[in-house]
């Protein structure tokens, strides 16, 4: 006699999946067409058929900590060829969004990304913080007394330090806590499925796997296997590399400031400045391409959660470029205003990284690395 298994559906979780974009999941008849057509699905316990089953039953514990949901790049092949239009790609996208909510705390902040009515709060709050800190410390100076435009005269380095040093530390702490819980849940998920042993993830072995896995992730090799949306590889790479490049540029200028005692503004012919400008242009171009793809897509659903990041990326690139043009054109009033807006957007990007779709960069990397790590441990 086979062992009996008690299944307790979580109706609230089913409802959450539907609201997050998986509203067609109940159309699934478990025909497995999605799993057959998916070129990313592994031979051992492939997806997304089992995830559609778990989602239909509301089995939250089988899904939130399941690394397989992050192996899907939502290329659209499964949704396009689904005979019932159950849209498996959208359902997995919804589950990933709920997974981010599970691991990025506090949960209350996620409400800002669930309802577009809260969009002004996402920008008013950083603006108030920067203004309050600047005025309370007496460091903020919005008056131009003549001479070349130097943004450090209006927003001194000391002010930037007070705000933008603690901010990434706090964001990093939130992500660290989330990643720890995610790794524990993925290990438990694989143990339940008989794919790993019941021992904690070995940090050194995991980091070694991360090093070997990163090239594949950075080069977006999995996107090349898509049929319906293969063209999205270029736009995703432009945006991804732009963020990485601009972070590198920021680090380089910090090194120049504190180690070399070299202050800006720098010449437009400075190699790092040229690199930064090219990255800014790539960020704008990639964002516009992604926006165009979403607007013309009839299969994939788009939500406020998606549009927020696209809009933020686009305006980060635009305001970053405009601040340079206004400085060179010697338009101080407009330059100060646009630079302040740019600082608000940068604050927004860093502070809300664990809660926005940008968190995909972090959690997908962890999940892909864990899957590779688990395969090695099985050998």
C-alpha positions in Angstrom: 0.0 0.0 0.0 1.4 3.4 -1.0 2.1 6.0 1.6 -0.7 8.6 2.0 0.0 12.3 1.7 -2.1 15.0 3.2 -2.4 18.0 0.9 -3.6 21.3 2.5 -4.2 23.9 -0.2 -3.4 27.5 0.7 -6.2 29.4 -0.9 -4.7 32.7 0.1 -1.5 31.8 -1.8 -3.5 30.8 -4.9 -5.2 34.2 -4.8 -1.9 35.9 -4.4 -0.5 34.1 -7.4 -3.5 35.2 -9.5 -3.2 38.8 -8.4 0.6 38.8 -9.2 0.0 37.7 -12.8 -0.9 34.0 -12.7 -4.6 34.5 -13.2 -4.7 31.8 -15.9 -3.1 29.0 -13.9 -6.4 27.1 -13.3 -6.7 26.5 -17.0 -3.8 24.1 -16.8 -4.8 20.5 -17.6 -1.3 19.0 -16.8 -0.7 18.0 -20.4 3.1 18.8 -20.0 3.4 20.7 -23.3 5.1 23.5 -21.4 7.8 21.1 -20.0 8.3 19.5 -23.4 8.9 22.8 -25.3 11.1 24.4 -22.6 14.7 24.2 -23.6 15.9 25.2 -20.2 14.0 22.5 -18.3 16.4 19.9 -16.7 16.0 16.2 -17.4 15.7 15.5 -13.7 12.3 16.7 -12.3 11.7 19.2 -15.2 9.6 22.4 -15.0 7.2 24.1 -15.3 4.5 21.4 -15.2 5.1 20.5 -11.6 5.1 24.2 -10.6 1.7 24.6 -12.3 0.4 21.7 -10.3 1.8 23.1 -7.0 0.4 26.5 -7.8 -3.0 25.1 -8.6 -3.1 23.4 -5.2 -1.6 26.4 -3.4 1.4 24.5 -2.1 3.5 27.5 -1.0 6.2 25.4 0.6 6.9 23.6 -2.7 7.2 26.8 -4.6 8.7 29.8 -2.7 11.9 27.9 -1.9 12.1 26.1 -5.2 15.2 27.1 -7.2 13.5 25.8 -10.4 11.3 28.9 -10.6 14.4 31.0 -11.1 15.8 28.8 -13.9 12.9 30.1 -16.0 13.7 33.3 -18.0 10.0 33.8 -19.0 11.0 33.7 -22.7 7.4 32.9 -23.6 7.8 29.6 -25.5 5.7 27.6 -23.0 2.9 30.2 -22.8 2.8 30.6 -26.6 2.4 26.9 -27.2 0.1 26.1 -24.3 -3.1 24.6 -25.8 -5.2 26.0 -23.0 -3.5 29.4 -22.7 -2.7 28.7 -19.1 0.3 31.0 -19.4 2.9 29.0 -17.4 5.5 31.7 -17.9 3.3 34.3 -16.3 2.5 32.0 -13.4 6.2 31.4 -12.7 6.8 35.1 -13.0 4.1 35.7 -10.3 5.7 33.0 -8.1 9.1 34.7 -8.4 7.5 38.0 -7.3 6.0 36.3 -4.3 9.4 34.7 -3.5 10.9 38.2 -3.4 8.2 39.2 -0.9 9.1 36.2 1.2 12.8 36.9 1.5 13.0 40.7 1.4 11.8 42.2 4.7 10.1 44.1 6.0 7.0 43.0 4.1 5.2 46.3 4.5 7.6 48.0 1.9 6.3 45.6 -0.8 3.0 47.4 -0.7 4.7 50.3 -2.4 5.2 48.1 -5.4 1.8 46.4 -5.4 -0.3 49.6 -6.1 0.7 52.4 -8.5 -1.0 54.9 -6.1 2.0 54.6 -3.9 4.4 55.6 -6.7 4.8 59.2 -5.5 5.8 57.9 -2.1 8.8 56.1 -3.7 10.2 59.4 -4.9 8.9 61.9 -2.3 10.4 59.9 0.6 14.0 60.0 -0.8 13.6 63.7 -1.7 12.5 64.5 1.9 15.4 62.4 3.4 18.0 64.2 1.2 16.5 67.6 1.9 16.1 67.0 5.7 19.7 65.7 6.1 21.1 68.5 4.0 19.3 71.2 5.9 19.8 69.8 9.3 23.5 69.5 8.8 23.8 72.8 7.0 25.6 71.1 4.1 23.0 71.6 1.4 23.6 74.7 -0.7 21.4 75.5 -3.6 22.8 78.9 -4.4 25.2 79.4 -7.3 27.7 82.2 -6.6 29.3 82.2 -10.0 32.1 80.3 -11.6 32.1 76.8 -13.2 29.3 74.5 -12.0 30.7 72.0 -9.5 28.0 69.8 -8.1 30.1 69.2 -4.9 29.5 72.8 -4.0 25.8 72.3 -3.8 25.7 68.7 -2.6 29.1 68.4 -0.7 30.9 65.1 -0.5 30.1 65.1 3.3 26.4 65.1 2.6 26.7 62.3 0.0 28.7 60.3 2.6 26.1 60.7 5.3 23.3 59.5 3.0 24.9 57.1 0.5 27.3 55.2 2.7 24.8 53.8 5.3 22.2 53.2 2.5 23.9 50.4 0.6 25.1 48.8 3.9 21.5 48.6 5.0 20.4 47.2 1.6 23.2 44.7 1.7 22.1 43.5 5.2 18.5 43.0 4.1 19.7 41.0 1.0 22.1 39.0 3.1 19.3 37.9 5.5 17.1 37.1 2.6 19.7 35.1 0.8 20.5 33.0 4.0 16.8 32.1 4.4 16.5 31.4 0.6 19.5 29.0 0.7 18.1 27.2 3.7 14.7 26.9 2.0 16.2 25.7 -1.3 18.2 23.1 0.5 15.1 21.9 2.3 13.2 21.8 -1.0 15.9 19.7 -2.7 16.1 17.4 0.3 12.4 16.8 0.2 12.6 16.0 -3.5 15.6 13.6 -2.9 18.0 15.8 -4.8 20.4 16.7 -1.9 21.3 15.6 1.6 20.0 17.2 4.8 23.2 19.3 5.5 23.7 23.1 5.4 25.1 24.7 2.3 28.9 24.7 2.4 29.8 28.4 2.0 33.3 27.9 0.4 32.0 25.3 -2.1 29.0 27.6 -2.9 31.2 30.6 -3.6 33.4 28.5 -5.8 30.3 27.4 -7.8 29.3 31.1 -7.9 32.6 32.0 -9.6 32.2 29.3 -12.2 28.5 30.1 -12.8 28.8 33.9 -13.1 30.1 34.0 -16.7 27.0 32.1 -17.9 24.7 34.5 -16.0 26.5 37.7 -17.1 26.6 36.6 -20.8 22.8 35.8 -20.6 23.5 32.5 -22.4 20.2 31.0 -21.4 18.3 33.7 -23.4 19.9 32.3 -26.6 17.8 29.2 -26.2 14.5 31.1 -26.3 12.4 31.0 -29.5 9.7 33.6 -29.0 11.7 36.4 -27.3 15.3 35.7 -28.2 15.8 39.3 -29.1 15.4 40.3 -25.5 18.9 39.1 -24.8 20.5 42.2 -26.2 18.2 44.6 -24.3 18.7 42.7 -21.0 22.4 42.7 -21.5 22.5 46.4 -22.2 20.7 47.2 -19.0 22.5 44.6 -16.9 26.0 45.6 -18.1 25.1 49.3 -17.8 24.3 48.9 -14.1 27.5 46.8 -13.5 29.6 49.3 -15.4 28.2 52.4 -13.6 28.7 50.7 -10.3 32.4 50.1 -11.3 32.7 53.7 -12.4 31.3 54.9 -9.1 33.8 52.7 -7.3 36.6 54.1 -9.5 35.7 57.7 -8.7 35.5 56.9 -5.0 39.0 55.5 -5.2 40.2 58.6 -7.1 38.7 60.8 -4.4 39.8 59.1 -1.2 43.0 57.4 -2.3 44.4 59.7 -5.1 42.8 62.9 -3.7 41.5 63.7 -7.2 38.4 65.8 -7.2 35.9 66.3 -10.0 34.5 67.4 -12.3 36.7 65.4 -14.7 37.4 66.1 -18.4 35.0 64.7 -20.9 38.0 63.0 -22.5 38.8 61.1 -19.3 38.7 57.4 -20.2 36.6 56.6 -17.1 34.2 59.4 -18.0 33.9 58.2 -21.6 33.2 54.7 -20.2 30.5 56.1 -17.9 28.9 58.0 -20.7 28.8 55.0 -23.0 27.2 53.0 -20.1 24.6 55.7 -19.6 23.7 55.7 -23.3 23.5 51.9 -23.2 21.2 52.1 -20.1 18.8 54.4 -22.0 18.9 52.3 -25.2 18.4 49.1 -23.3 15.5 50.5 -21.3 13.8 51.8 -24.4 14.1 48.5 -26.1 12.6 46.7 -23.1 9.7 49.2 -23.0 9.1 48.7 -26.7 9.1 44.9 -26.3 6.6 45.0 -23.4 4.3 47.4 -25.3 4.1 45.2 -28.4 3.9 41.9 -26.5 0.4 40.3 -26.6 1.3 37.2 -24.6 3.3 38.4 -21.6 1.5 40.4 -19.0 3.0 43.6 -17.7 2.3 45.1 -14.3 3.2 48.2 -12.3 5.9 46.1 -10.7 7.5 45.6 -14.1 7.0 49.2 -15.4 8.5 50.8 -12.2 12.0 49.3 -12.9 11.9 50.1 -16.6 10.9 53.7 -15.9 13.5 54.1 -13.2 16.2 52.8 -15.4 15.3 55.0 -18.3 15.1 58.2 -16.2 18.3 57.3 -14.3 20.1 57.3 -17.6 18.4 60.4 -18.9 19.0 62.5 -15.8 22.6 61.4 -15.6 23.3 62.5 -19.1 21.4 65.8 -18.8 23.3 66.8 -15.6 26.5 66.8 -17.7 25.0 68.7 -20.6 23.6 71.4 -18.3 26.9 71.7 -16.4 28.8 72.1 -19.7 26.1 74.6 -20.9 26.5 76.6 -17.7 22.9 76.5 -16.7 23.2 76.3 -12.9 19.5 76.5 -11.9 18.4 73.7 -14.1 21.6 71.8 -13.5 21.0 71.8 -9.7 17.4 70.7 -10.1 18.1 67.8 -12.4 21.1 66.7 -10.3 18.8 66.6 -7.2 16.3 64.5 -9.2 19.1 62.2 -10.2 20.2 61.8 -6.6 16.6 60.9 -5.7 16.5 58.3 -8.4 19.8 56.8 -7.3 18.6 56.7 -3.7 15.4 55.0 -4.9 17.4 52.4 -6.9 19.6 51.5 -3.9 17.1 51.6 -1.1 14.4 49.7 -2.8 16.6 47.2 -4.6 15.5 44.2 -2.4 11.8 44.9 -3.1 11.8 45.9 -6.8 12.2 43.7 -9.9 15.9 44.5 -9.7 16.1 41.9 -6.9 15.9 39.3 -9.7 19.6 40.0 -10.4 20.4 38.8 -6.8 17.9 36.0 -6.2 18.2 34.5 -9.7 22.0 34.4 -9.3 21.7 32.7 -6.0 19.2 30.1 -7.3 21.1 29.3 -10.5 24.3 29.0 -8.4 22.6 26.7 -5.9 21.2 24.4 -8.6 24.7 24.0 -10.0 26.1 23.5 -6.5 23.5 20.8 -5.8 24.3 19.0 -9.0 28.0 18.9 -8.0 27.1 17.6 -4.5 25.2 14.7 -6.1 28.2 13.5 -8.0 
